[in-house]
Amino acid sequence: MQLHYNNFLSITDKNKKIHIDQSKSHEDEIDSFITHSHSDHLTSTTQNTFASKETISLIKDVQNKIRNGSITNFTEINYNKKIKVNDTITITPLNAGHILGSTMFFIEDEGTGKTILYTGDFNNSDSLFLKGAEPIKADILIMESTFGKPGFSFGNRDEIYTSFSQSIKKDIDNNKFVLIGGYTLGKNQELISLVNKYLNEKPIVDKDTYSYSKVYEKNAIFLGQYELLDHNLSESNILILPMNLISKDLINSLSHQLNRDVSSYIATGWNYNRSSKVYHLSDHCDYPNLLKFVQEVNPREVFTMHGFKDELASSIQKKLNVQARSIDNIQKKGLFDY
């Protein structure tokens, strides 16, 4: 089995080649595997594309409509059910805990007994409706490092839910309108669920958040009540929007329109401001949980990708005494035998 990384992972064994989260389309005989449906992990292609049922649903129902181009040829995969790539290589999809349908890939060479765990974007903490990713022992761990730097420590998720909802309740009790910014796919569904479960409030949401939320419900994730934004702001106490739309100008405009003070929040792992209070709700692991995951997988070598790659690799070597390096370091070496 040979691995190559040049913006995405390529695996070659004998006459078979597969890509994971490829960044551009390739020949139809190369199979494509997708970890999840965030747009930065997708590219238009006619290749046979392996993805979870939920990921396929999100792409077909929403992503293909809002992106330029589409993915047209899918093979549905199921968690914990092996896929035979050829006579020696199998891939087992595992829950990644990142967003609906997100998938890690456990790759086995049955000829040598060697194993690789590819995480993609993942979160090993339970959310309101998703189970966190669970580790599996592997020889090689290829992992994301979005928050792979000391200082990114988010704390207990249930405590964040409680604190966040208490702050919103206080605002509403004081007749304030509440504006919350998050990512339209993944985070905003969690925010809808949060304000329903903790506050019994029905938020108004933007079009993309609404469309993705309907796909969650189609896949048996019931978020609670919410309404599509349509000249109806006076009918709710809460508006949930894409985070990039939150600004001081929007806050002032809403306050003027509604004749109410506006409290603004952003839910993210990053230290954004945008004239808003930040609550560190993330769909990724924080730094302590990334290290914990490495310990539990117990690999002989780790390759880090996305985000703070070098910083996380350095921490893994120093704190855990496990060989680790950024996956970028293998780009220049091309294919190597595993």
Secondary structure, 3 states (H helix, E strand, C coil): CEEEECCCEEEEECCEEEEECCCCCCCCCCEEECCCCCHHHCCCECCCEEEEHHHHHHHHHHHHHHCCCCECCEEEECCCCCEECCCCEEEEEEECCCCCCCEEEEEEECCCCEEEEECCCCCCCCCCCCCCCCCCCCCEEEEEECCCCCCCCCCCHHHHHHHHHHHHHHHHHCCCEEEEEECCCCHHHHHHHHHHHHHCCCCEECHHHHHHHHHHHHCCCCCCCCEECCCCHHHCCEEEEEHHHCCHHHHHHHHHHHCCCEEEEEECCCCCCCCCEEECCCCCCCHHHHHHHHHHHCCCEEEEEEECHHHHHHHHHHHHCCEEEEHHHHHHHCCEEC
